[in-house]
Amino acid sequence: MVEETCKREIELEIPAEDVQKASDKIAKDIARIARVPGFRPGKAPITLVRRRFAGDIQGEVLQSLVPEYLEKALGEKKLVPVTRPEVDKVEFKEGEPLKFRAVFEVLPEFELGDYKNLQVQVDEISIGDTEVDKALEDMRERAATFVPVEGRTAQDGDSVLIKLTGTPAGGGEQVHADNIMVHLGSEETLPSFTENLRGASQGETKNFETRYPDDYPDPKLAGKTYTYSVEVLGIKEKKLPELNDEFAKDGAAAMGLEGKISSLDELRKKIRENLEAAKEQQQKTQAHERILEELVKLHDFPVPEALIEGQMDTRLERVVRSLAAQGVDPRAVNVDWVSLRKRQRDRAVTDVKAEILLDRVATAENIDANDEEVEKEIAILAERSGESATALRARLTKQGALDRMKSKLRSDKTIEWLYRTARIETTGKSEK
């Protein structure tokens, strides 16, 4: 039967003679260096030292004896805490046994279900001409050039070079900017700029009002209204390269395949191969996710609260890092971080359950990360960071991250093992 919670507590008692022995030793150590008024250093009577430094002596006794007896008790009971035990209900009286309680959480005990016969469904791979054409259009967009417009006004799709002065509503410091490029009609351009610059000519000045959304990334502008005076310095239109063999050669070079593709047909074939490979990897990743979902569904067990809290923090940190990577200061974003963290709880519980299950399956199937795999991963990370493998290993070891790396490799190997033993079905057909 599975216990309803992972919380455990044990009450311990340290014999009075052991307490007295530790107390005497600590008192003598303090007496040798203690400074007591009226006595030379180290010459104060031990009874006076005991009275004067009673709190310090008691604290030292607790620090020296409690961890020792707690570790011994945990070993005898075969309990492995996932968090540092909290010690409370301490009873410490001279001449009596030292009593205390330790509260902690452990990993749950449960029976593994039939993890060798998991069945999941994934989306079917389908790469057709439409997907290839879209990839080609994306390549054309990236290779586009912008040329000056002649004989017409600005229209959507153009890039307009402007000089602007902005005055905040209600007064305040003006904003000035020279040589700003505005892409008319694009998602990143405020609608007011597109609407007012559409139809403008080079040399023309436009005056209009703009209200910034409350969630605008720049906190200095968010929710504020500005009146702008905008001078059009120039207008450029986008020119896409023609789809021909010359474009195919340039596209191949951009893909790192210079000299290996000489025609548009060959480029289309290579794009299709790449898209299919990407789809297969996407399908495999999806299968891994659904295998873990199915594995969690098959098992019902309590999860240590400390691990859930840690995973909630991890998920929140990912959001913060994602914002920072986009150039957004997380402190300036109008987000209720406390509520956002709470909303991570259900997913955090699932994540922790999945990790516990992977660990149990790995143990049952003798799956582990060997030295060769660890060294290979270190070499990959070292190449990315520009460090030597030796220096990176030393840093990871010092930071305590090497064990986490091994654990991650072990989990990845276990997921792959489950993938090989599971039945993977796609819509309309089955494959393995």
N, C-alpha and C positions, 0 to 999 in steps of 0.2 A: 504493500500500500504506500502511495506517495504522500509524504507530509505536505500539509497545505501551505507551509511557508519555509523559506530557507534560513530563517532566523533561529539561532541556537544560543543557549546560555548555560554556563556551568558555574557552580559555586565551589570555591576551593578554600582550603585551610592549610596554612603553613605552620608546622609545629613551633611551639613557643621557644624551644631550645635553639632552633635554627634562626629564629628572629633575634633572639638575644645575642647569639654568636655574631650575626651580621651587624647588629647595633653596636656591640662592643668594639668591633674592628673599625667601624666608621667613626665612632667617638674618639678612638685613639688616633686615627689619622687626622681628624680635625684638631685634636689637642696639640699635635706636633707643630701646627702652623697657626693656630688661633691666636689672635691678639685680644687679650682680656685686660681691662684697666686694673692696674695694681700688680700685674704679674708680667714677668719677662716672657717673650714669645716662646711657647712650648712648655711653660712651667705652671700653667693654671691647673688646679685640681680637676681630675676627670669628672667628679660629681658636678662641679660648677660648669664645666664644658657641656655636660649633658643637659643641664637646665637651660643654659644660655642659647645653645644651638639645637634645642629639641626638635624644632620644625625641620631644620636642615638634615638632621640625623634620620628622622622619620622618612623624609623624601628620598634620601639615598637608599634606605632599606627597601622602600617600595620599588625603586628603579632597579635594584640589584636582584631582588628575590622574585618579584611578581612575574617578569618575563620567563625566568628559568622554570618556575613551577607550572606556569601556564603552558609553556611549550611541552613540558613532560606530560601534562594531563591531556593535551590535544593529541599527542602521539599515542598514548595509551588507548584513547577513545577512537583513534583513527579519524579525526576530524581535521579537515584542511580549510581554514578560513579563506574567503575570497577578499576579505577586507581586514584591516587591522582591528583586533578585538578592542572593544571599549570596556574599560575597567571601572566599576562603580561599587556601591555598597561596601566600602572599605571599613573594616573594624580593626583598629590598631590600638591596643592597650598594653601597657608595659607588663611583661610577665605572662601574657596570654597569647594564644595562637593568633596569627594574622589571617583575617578572613576577608574575602572579596568575591565579587561576581564578574565574570567576563561575558560580554554579549557580542556576537559576531554572526556573519552569514556564511553559509557553505553552498557548494554546488548541489543541485537536487539529485536525488537518487531515483531512477526510474528504469523500466525495462524498454530496450529498443524494439520498435515495431519492425515490420517487414520492409526494411529500407532497400533491399536488393531487387524489389520488383515494382519500383515506382513507375507510374504512367502519367505522362504530361503531353499537352498539345502546344504546338508553336505555330506561328504564322508561316504560311507557305512562301517559298522563294519564287519571285516572279520578276524577271528582268526582261523588258521588251524594248522595242524601238523608242517608245515614249521616254523611258528613263535614260537611254543613251542620248537622245536628242536634247534632253534637258541638261545633261552633263556637258554636252558640246556647247550649248548656249551659255552655261556658266563659264566655260573656258573663254568664250568670245567676250563675255562681260569683263573678265579679268584682263583680257588683252586689249580692251577698248582704249582708244585715244580721244582726246578732246581738242577740237579745232575751233578757232574763232568763228563766230556767226557773222554773216554778211547779208544785208538786205532784209532782215526781219527782226521782230521783237522776241523777247524771251518767252519760252514755252516749257511745259512740263518735260522733264528729262534733261533740260539744260543745266549747266553749272554757271551760276552768276557770281562774278567777283564784285564785292561791295565794300563800301566804306560807310560806317554807321556811327551815329551818336544817339544815345538813349537817355531819356529823362524820366526818372521814376515818378509815378503819380503821387501827388501830395508833397513833392519836393524831395531833395536829397542829392547825393553825389551822382553826377552823370557817368555813363559808361561810353568809352570810345574804342573803336576797333578799326584797323585798316586791313585791307586785303583779306577779307573773309570770303570763303567760297561757300555758296549756298546751292544745294542740289534741289531744284524745284520738283515738288511732287513726291519726294522720297519720305520714308517713314521718319527719319531723324530730323527732318525740317519741320519747324512749327508751321501749322496751317496758315497763320497770318502772314508769314513771309512768302509762302508759295502764292497765296491769293493776291497779295499786293505787288509782287514782283513779276507775276505772270503778265505778259504784254508790255513790259518795260523795255525801253531802248537804252543803248549805251549812252552815258552822259546825263541821263535823266535822274532826278531826285524824287523819291517817294516818301511821304509822311504817313505813318499809320500807328495804331495802338496795338500792343500785344500783352495779353495776360498769360503768365506762366502757370502751368498746372501746379497744384499743391505738392505733388510727388515728383516735381522736376528734380533731376539729379543734383543740380547746383543749388545748395541751400540759400545762397545769396539772392537767387532769382525766384525760387519756389514761392508760388502764391502771390507774386507781385505783378503790378501792371506798369509797363513802360511805354512812353511815346517815342517812336523812332523816326529819325531822319536818315534815309538811306540813299547814298549815291551809287548808281550802277557804273562800275568801272569797266566792266567787260562781260561779254556773254560767250560761252563756249558750248558746243553741242558734241554729244558722244557719237563717235564713229566706230562701228563694230567691224572687225576684219571679215573678209569673205571666207566662206567655208570651202577651202580648196586644199590641194596637196601642200602648198606652201604654209598654210595655216597649220596643217597636220604636223609638219616638221617642227615648227615653232612650239606647238603644243607638246610634242614629244620631248623637246628639250626642257620645257617647264616641268615635265613629269620625271626628269632625270633619265630619259631614254634617247638622248641625242644620237642620231645616226642609226637608230634601230627601227624607226618608222619613217616611211617615205611617201605614204599616200593617205588620203582621208579614210579610205576603207580600212586600212591597217589600224589607223587611230581609233575608228569606231569599234573594231574588234578588241583592241586593248582596253578601251573604256568599258566594254561589256564584261570582259574578264575581271577587271578591277571591281566593278559593281557587284558581280556575282560573288567574288571572294568576300567583299564587305558584307553582303547580305548573309552569306553563310556564317560569318563571324557573328553578325547581329543575331542570327537565328540561334546560334550556339549559346550566346550570352543570355538570350531569352529563355532557352531551355534550362540553363543553370539556375536562373532566378525562379523559374516555376518548379524546378526540382526541390529547391530549398523551401518554397511555399508549401509544396505537398508534404515534405518531410516534417515541417512544423505542424501542419494540420493533423498528422498521424499521431502526434505526441502531446499529452497534456501534463504539464509539470510546472511547479512554481519557479520563479526567476528571482535571483538575488537583487534586492532593490538597489544596492550599490552599483551593480553592473548596468542596471537600467539608467540610473542617473548619469553614469559615465558615458553611456551611448548617446543619451540626450545631449550632453555637452559636445560630444564629437559631431553629431549631426548639425548642431548650431554653429560649430566652428567651420563646418563646410560652407554654410550659408555666408558667413562673414568673409571667408577666403574667396568665395565666388564674387562677392561684391567688390572686394579689394582688387581682384584680378581685372575687373571691369573699370577700374579707376574710380570707384565710388567709395567715399569714406563712410563706413558702417555707422559711425557716431552721428553722422549728419542725416541719416535716413530716418524718415518718420515711421518707425516700426516699434510695436510693443514686443520687445524681446522676451519678456517674461511669458506672455501668452504664446508667442511663437515656440518657445522652448517646451511649454506644456503640450502643445499640439504634436510634438515629436514623440510623445510617450508610446503610443500604440506601435508605431514603426520601430521604436527602440526596443520594445519588448520582443518583437518578432526577430530583430537583428540578433539580440542576445540569445534567444532560443536557438536560432540557426547555428550560431557559433558553438553553443554547448553541444548540439546534436552532431555537428561536424567533428568535434573533438571526440565524442563517444564512438562515432563510426570509425574514425581514424584509429582509435585504440583497438576496436574490435577487429579491424582488418590489417592491423600492423602497418599502417601508412605513416611515413615520416619523411621529412626533408633530409636528404643525405648531404654530406660535405660538398660533393661536386655541385649539387644544385644550389647550395648556399653561395659557393664561390662564383658560380655563373651569374647569380642575381647581383652579387656585389660588383662584379665586373661591369654589368649593364648600368647599374646606378653610378659607378665611378666614371664611366664614359660620358654619361649625361651631365654630371656635376663638374667634370674636368679635374677631379682628384685622382690620385693613384689608388688602386685597389687596397693597398696596404694601409694608407692613411684613412681611407673610408672605413675599413674594417675596425681600425683603432677607435675612430670617432663613434661609430655605432655601438661598439662594446662599452665605451665610456658612458654613453648616453643611455645604455640599457636597451637600445633599439634592436640589437642583433637577435635577441630572443623573440622579439615581436616579428621580425622578418621571418625567422624560422617557423613561427606559428602561422603566419600568413601563407607561406609556401606549403605548409602541411594542410591547411584548409583548402587551398587551391587544388592540391593533388587529390584531396578527398572528394571535392565537387566533381573533378574530372572522372574519378572512379565511379561515382554515382551516375554520371552521365553515360558512361560506357555500359553500365548494368541496367539502366532504365529503358523503358520503351517510349521512344519519342515519336509522336504522331503529328502530321501536318494536315491542314484542311484538304480533303479530297484524296489524300494518299498517306501511306505509312512508310517510314524509312528508318534505317538504323545505321 
